[in-house]
Amino acid sequence: MSAISTARTTPVTDLLANYSGFSLAIRRGAATSLDVSLLTLFFFGGGFAIAPIQHGALHTAALVALATAIFAYYPVTEGRWGVTAGKWLTGLAVVDDAGHPPGLWRALIRMLTRLVEVIPVSGLIAGVSVIATQHKQRLGDLLARTYVIPIRPLRAWRKAPGVEGVF
């Protein structure tokens, strides 16, 4: 059993009980690395596309659009679909208690806490949190009341009789 425990259980937390915090922390780290690589390519590719623009206001507008797209990546993809490109490639999804994508506000909370617990020390705080908590959650998940779960068992559960499918 993990060091930090929360009393509430749901079908999602029951599915998470089948996985070790360490294995999920590794998969989540891989997903984050893939997402950061994608965003870096997008940033530099966008930067090179913007660089030739000579008009100051147009250049500034293009930079703002690029920064907005990067800032919106996590809240929009996780909030709407429950997956980023990295999570999809590693077979993970972000869900709420009911197994649905968390929505924009919860995804925004996750993204803002990511700035504190993932970026400064290469995910060490997040990784320790995932290993130490009962439901394998980082601090952003705890605050947003979300879970990161492998997609395959989530799909199987969602296809069970009487359960509406999302994935």
C-alpha positions as CSV (number, residue, x, y, z in Angstrom):
1,M,0.0,0.0,0.0
2,S,1.2,3.5,-0.7
3,A,2.3,5.9,2.0
4,I,-0.4,8.5,1.3
5,S,-3.9,7.2,1.3
6,T,-7.3,8.7,0.4
7,A,-10.4,6.9,1.6
8,R,-12.6,7.3,-1.5
9,T,-12.6,4.6,-4.1
10,T,-14.3,4.6,-7.6
11,P,-14.2,2.2,-10.5
12,V,-11.3,4.3,-11.8
13,T,-9.3,3.9,-8.6
14,D,-10.1,0.2,-8.5
15,L,-8.6,-0.1,-12.0
16,L,-5.5,1.9,-10.8
17,A,-5.0,-0.6,-7.9
18,N,-3.7,-3.1,-10.5
19,Y,-0.7,-1.0,-11.4
20,S,2.4,0.0,-9.4
21,G,3.1,3.6,-8.8
22,F,6.6,3.1,-10.2
23,S,5.5,1.7,-13.5
24,L,2.9,4.5,-13.9
25,A,5.5,7.1,-13.0
26,I,7.8,5.8,-15.7
27,R,5.0,5.8,-18.3
28,R,3.9,9.3,-17.3
29,G,7.5,10.5,-17.5
30,A,7.8,9.1,-21.0
31,A,4.6,10.8,-22.0
32,T,5.8,14.1,-20.6
33,S,9.1,13.7,-22.4
34,L,7.3,13.1,-25.7
35,D,5.0,16.1,-25.2
36,V,7.9,18.4,-24.3
37,S,9.7,17.2,-27.4
38,L,6.7,17.9,-29.5
39,L,6.2,21.3,-28.0
40,T,9.9,22.1,-28.5
41,L,9.7,21.2,-32.1
42,F,6.5,23.2,-32.5
43,F,8.1,26.2,-30.8
44,F,11.3,26.1,-32.8
45,G,9.5,25.3,-36.0
46,G,7.0,28.2,-35.3
47,G,9.9,30.4,-34.4
48,F,11.7,29.8,-37.7
49,A,8.4,30.4,-39.5
50,I,7.9,33.7,-37.7
51,A,11.5,34.9,-37.9
52,P,11.3,36.2,-41.5
53,I,8.3,38.4,-40.7
54,Q,9.6,42.0,-40.7
55,H,6.6,43.9,-39.6
56,G,6.8,44.5,-35.8
57,A,3.1,44.2,-35.0
58,L,2.7,41.1,-37.2
59,H,5.8,39.5,-35.7
60,T,4.4,40.2,-32.1
61,A,1.0,38.8,-33.0
62,A,2.6,35.6,-34.5
63,L,4.7,35.2,-31.3
64,V,1.6,35.6,-29.1
65,A,-0.3,33.1,-31.2
66,L,2.6,30.6,-30.9
67,A,2.8,31.1,-27.1
68,T,-1.0,30.7,-26.8
69,A,-0.9,27.4,-28.8
70,I,1.8,26.1,-26.5
71,F,0.1,27.2,-23.3
72,A,-3.3,25.7,-24.5
73,Y,-1.8,22.3,-25.5
74,Y,-2.3,20.5,-22.2
75,P,-5.6,22.1,-21.0
76,V,-7.3,21.6,-24.4
77,T,-6.0,18.1,-25.3
78,E,-6.3,16.7,-21.8
79,G,-9.5,18.5,-21.0
80,R,-11.4,17.6,-24.1
81,W,-10.0,14.2,-25.1
82,G,-8.2,13.1,-22.0
83,V,-4.9,12.5,-23.9
84,T,-2.0,14.5,-25.2
85,A,0.1,13.1,-28.0
86,G,2.6,11.7,-25.4
87,K,-0.1,10.1,-23.3
88,W,-1.7,8.6,-26.4
89,L,1.6,7.1,-27.5
90,T,2.2,5.7,-24.0
91,G,-1.3,4.4,-23.7
92,L,-2.4,6.7,-20.9
93,A,-5.4,8.9,-20.4
94,V,-6.4,11.6,-17.9
95,V,-9.9,11.1,-16.4
96,D,-12.2,12.2,-13.7
97,D,-13.9,9.8,-11.1
98,A,-16.4,8.6,-13.7
99,G,-13.7,7.8,-16.3
100,H,-14.5,10.8,-18.5
101,P,-12.0,13.4,-19.8
102,P,-11.7,15.9,-17.0
103,G,-12.8,19.1,-18.8
104,L,-11.0,22.4,-19.3
105,W,-10.9,23.7,-15.7
106,R,-9.5,20.5,-14.2
107,A,-7.0,20.2,-17.1
108,L,-6.0,23.9,-16.5
109,I,-5.3,23.1,-12.8
110,R,-3.2,20.1,-13.8
111,M,-1.2,22.3,-16.2
112,L,-0.6,25.1,-13.7
113,T,0.6,22.7,-11.1
114,R,2.9,21.1,-13.7
115,L,4.8,24.4,-13.8
116,V,5.7,23.8,-10.1
117,E,6.0,20.0,-9.7
118,V,7.3,18.8,-13.1
119,I,9.3,21.5,-14.8
120,P,11.7,22.7,-12.1
121,V,13.3,19.4,-11.2
122,S,12.5,17.2,-14.2
123,G,9.4,15.7,-12.8
124,L,11.0,14.4,-9.6
125,I,8.3,15.9,-7.3
126,A,5.6,14.5,-9.6
127,G,7.2,11.1,-9.8
128,V,7.6,10.8,-6.0
129,S,4.0,11.8,-5.6
130,V,2.7,9.2,-8.1
131,I,4.7,6.5,-6.3
132,A,3.7,7.7,-2.8
133,T,-0.1,8.2,-3.3
134,Q,-2.7,5.5,-3.1
135,H,-4.3,6.3,-6.4
136,K,-1.0,7.1,-8.2
137,Q,-1.7,10.9,-8.5
138,R,0.7,13.8,-8.7
139,L,-0.2,16.9,-6.8
140,G,-1.9,18.4,-9.8
141,D,-4.2,15.3,-10.0
142,L,-5.0,15.6,-6.3
143,L,-6.0,19.3,-6.7
144,A,-7.9,18.7,-9.9
145,R,-9.4,15.4,-8.7
146,T,-8.1,13.6,-11.8
147,Y,-6.4,10.3,-12.5
148,V,-4.0,9.1,-15.1
149,I,-4.9,5.6,-16.1
150,P,-3.8,3.1,-18.8
151,I,-6.3,3.4,-21.7
152,R,-6.7,-0.4,-22.4
153,P,-8.4,-1.3,-19.0
154,L,-10.3,1.9,-19.1
155,R,-11.7,1.0,-22.5
156,A,-12.6,-2.5,-21.3
157,W,-14.4,-1.1,-18.3
158,R,-16.2,1.5,-20.4
159,K,-17.5,-1.3,-22.7
160,A,-19.0,-3.3,-19.8
161,P,-22.8,-3.6,-19.7
162,G,-24.4,-0.5,-18.3
163,V,-21.4,1.8,-18.7
164,E,-21.4,4.5,-21.3
165,G,-18.2,4.5,-23.5
166,V,-15.9,7.4,-23.9
167,F,-12.7,5.9,-25.3
